[in-house]
Amino acid sequence: MTHPRTVPMALLAALLLATLAACGIGASSNPGSFPASPEELQGLIPEEVNGIALERLSMRGNEFVSSGQATDETQQFLEGLGVSPDAISVAAGFGAAQDGRLAVVFIFRADGAAPDRLLAAFQDAAAEERGAALGWQPATVGGKTVERAMDPGEPGQSLYLYARESVLVFVAATEQDDAAKVLEAMP
């Protein structure tokens, strides 16, 4: 598969894409709630989004932390959740279309972390990474209530955060229709 062009994404997305390259693709799960295992989380990520083929990857949080790829901002995010890396599962998907559209999906499950804590920790770490708050605003996209911000490092690219149960879903996309398709697939 051709990898998408390298672009700055919100916190963790770029790190996960590089770190997870050796992981396999998992099966789908119960559509009513979020699963716990990395492979089952990965199964929630569509293989294709409006013509963009997504490469999907997953791993346990402790594998990510011990990989040596976690930046200071990543460590801040993890520490801000107040859960052990053993209680974390991650899955990611990324792709680019010939016309330049990009889609990045990141699902982060931290057992014991409340949705509001997941959102706040991610937003704080993203602000730290960029040196300024991103101006998150509530929106409804793909039938989900999300927080949305424009990516100041990538004009025309929007960032979306959806939190439910102990799960945070991050989507970066150049087209809202692409983000909506990803979010529609989430429980």
C-alpha positions as CSV (number, residue, x, y, z in Angstrom):
1,M,0.0,0.0,0.0
2,T,1.2,3.5,-0.7
3,H,1.6,5.4,2.5
4,P,0.0,8.9,2.8
5,R,2.3,11.9,2.6
6,T,3.8,12.8,5.9
7,V,1.9,15.7,7.5
8,P,1.8,17.0,11.0
9,M,-1.2,15.5,12.8
10,A,-2.5,16.0,16.3
11,L,-0.8,14.4,19.2
12,L,-0.2,10.7,19.0
13,A,-1.5,10.1,15.5
14,A,1.8,10.4,13.8
15,L,3.5,8.5,16.6
16,L,1.1,5.6,16.4
17,L,1.3,5.4,12.6
18,A,5.1,4.9,12.8
19,T,5.0,2.7,15.9
20,L,2.2,0.3,14.9
21,A,3.5,-0.6,11.4
22,A,4.3,-4.2,12.4
23,C,0.9,-5.1,13.9
24,G,-1.8,-7.2,12.3
25,I,-5.4,-6.5,11.3
26,G,-8.2,-7.7,13.7
27,A,-11.8,-8.8,13.4
28,S,-14.9,-6.7,13.9
29,S,-16.7,-6.6,17.2
30,N,-20.1,-5.9,18.9
31,P,-21.4,-2.7,17.4
32,G,-23.2,-1.7,20.6
33,S,-20.1,-0.9,22.8
34,F,-16.4,-0.6,22.4
35,P,-14.4,-3.8,22.8
36,A,-11.3,-4.1,25.0
37,S,-8.7,-5.8,22.8
38,P,-6.5,-3.8,20.4
39,E,-7.5,-6.1,17.5
40,E,-11.2,-5.7,18.2
41,L,-10.8,-2.0,18.4
42,Q,-8.9,-2.1,15.1
43,G,-11.9,-3.9,13.6
44,L,-14.1,-0.8,14.2
45,I,-11.9,1.2,11.8
46,P,-13.3,0.9,8.3
47,E,-11.0,-0.6,5.6
48,E,-12.1,2.1,3.2
49,V,-13.5,5.6,3.7
50,N,-15.0,7.2,0.5
51,G,-12.3,5.8,-1.7
52,I,-9.5,6.1,0.8
53,A,-8.0,2.7,1.7
54,L,-7.0,2.7,5.3
55,E,-4.0,0.8,6.7
56,R,-5.1,-0.5,10.1
57,L,-2.9,-1.3,13.0
58,S,-3.2,-2.0,16.8
59,M,-1.2,-2.8,20.0
60,R,-1.4,-2.7,23.8
61,G,-0.5,0.5,25.6
62,N,2.4,-1.1,27.5
63,E,3.9,-2.2,24.1
64,F,3.7,1.4,22.9
65,V,5.2,2.9,26.0
66,S,8.1,0.4,26.1
67,S,8.8,0.9,22.3
68,G,10.8,4.0,23.0
69,Q,8.6,6.0,20.6
70,A,6.5,7.8,23.2
71,T,7.3,11.6,23.2
72,D,7.1,13.8,26.3
73,E,3.6,14.9,25.1
74,T,2.5,11.3,24.8
75,Q,3.8,10.6,28.3
76,Q,1.9,13.7,29.5
77,F,-1.3,12.4,27.9
78,L,-0.9,8.9,29.4
79,E,0.0,10.3,32.9
80,G,-3.0,12.7,32.7
81,L,-5.3,9.7,32.4
82,G,-4.2,8.2,35.7
83,V,-4.3,4.6,34.4
84,S,-1.6,2.0,33.9
85,P,-0.3,1.4,30.4
86,D,-1.4,-2.2,30.9
87,A,-5.0,-0.9,30.9
88,I,-4.6,0.7,27.5
89,S,-5.4,-0.6,24.0
90,V,-4.8,1.4,20.9
91,A,-5.8,1.1,17.2
92,A,-5.0,3.3,14.3
93,G,-5.9,3.7,10.6
94,F,-4.5,6.0,8.0
95,G,-4.7,6.6,4.3
96,A,-4.5,9.1,1.5
97,A,-6.5,9.4,-1.8
98,Q,-5.0,10.3,-5.2
99,D,-6.8,13.6,-4.9
100,G,-4.9,14.5,-1.7
101,R,-7.7,13.8,0.8
102,L,-6.3,12.3,4.0
103,A,-8.0,10.3,6.8
104,V,-6.4,9.3,10.1
105,V,-8.2,7.4,12.8
106,F,-6.9,6.7,16.3
107,I,-8.9,4.7,18.9
108,F,-7.6,4.8,22.4
109,R,-9.1,2.7,25.2
110,A,-8.0,3.4,28.7
111,D,-9.9,1.2,31.2
112,G,-11.0,3.3,34.1
113,A,-10.7,6.7,32.4
114,A,-13.9,8.6,32.1
115,P,-14.9,10.2,28.7
116,D,-14.4,13.8,30.0
117,R,-11.0,12.9,31.4
118,L,-10.0,11.4,28.0
119,L,-11.1,14.5,26.2
120,A,-9.4,16.9,28.6
121,A,-6.1,15.0,28.7
122,F,-5.9,14.8,24.9
123,Q,-6.8,18.5,24.5
124,D,-4.3,19.5,27.1
125,A,-1.5,17.4,25.5
126,A,-2.4,18.7,22.0
127,A,-2.2,22.3,23.3
128,E,1.1,21.6,24.8
129,E,2.4,20.1,21.6
130,R,1.3,23.1,19.5
131,G,2.0,25.8,22.1
132,A,-1.6,27.0,22.1
133,A,-5.2,25.7,22.6
134,L,-6.9,24.5,19.4
135,G,-10.3,26.1,20.1
136,W,-12.4,22.9,20.2
137,Q,-16.1,23.4,19.5
138,P,-19.0,20.9,20.0
139,A,-20.4,19.5,16.7
140,T,-22.5,16.6,15.4
141,V,-20.7,14.6,12.8
142,G,-21.6,11.1,11.6
143,G,-24.4,11.0,14.1
144,K,-22.0,11.5,17.0
145,T,-21.5,14.4,19.4
146,V,-17.9,15.4,19.0
147,E,-15.4,18.1,19.7
148,R,-14.0,19.7,16.5
149,A,-11.1,21.9,15.8
150,M,-9.2,23.1,12.7
151,D,-5.6,21.9,12.5
152,P,-3.5,25.1,12.5
153,G,-0.5,23.2,11.1
154,E,-2.6,21.8,8.1
155,P,-5.0,24.3,6.5
156,G,-8.2,22.6,5.4
157,Q,-7.8,19.7,7.8
158,S,-10.2,19.2,10.7
159,L,-9.7,17.3,13.9
160,Y,-12.5,15.4,15.7
161,L,-12.7,13.9,19.2
162,Y,-15.4,11.5,20.2
163,A,-15.4,10.0,23.7
164,R,-17.6,7.3,25.1
165,E,-17.2,4.7,27.9
166,S,-13.4,4.5,28.4
167,V,-12.6,5.2,24.8
168,L,-11.4,8.3,22.8
169,V,-11.7,8.3,19.1
170,F,-9.5,10.8,17.2
171,V,-10.1,11.5,13.5
172,A,-8.2,13.9,11.3
173,A,-9.6,14.5,7.8
174,T,-9.5,17.0,5.0
175,E,-13.2,16.3,4.2
176,Q,-16.0,16.2,6.8
177,D,-17.8,13.5,4.8
178,D,-14.7,11.2,5.4
179,A,-14.7,11.9,9.1
180,A,-18.5,11.3,9.2
181,K,-18.1,7.9,7.7
182,V,-15.5,6.9,10.2
183,L,-17.6,8.2,13.1
184,E,-20.7,6.5,11.9
185,A,-18.9,3.2,12.3
186,M,-18.2,3.8,16.0
187,P,-20.5,2.4,18.7
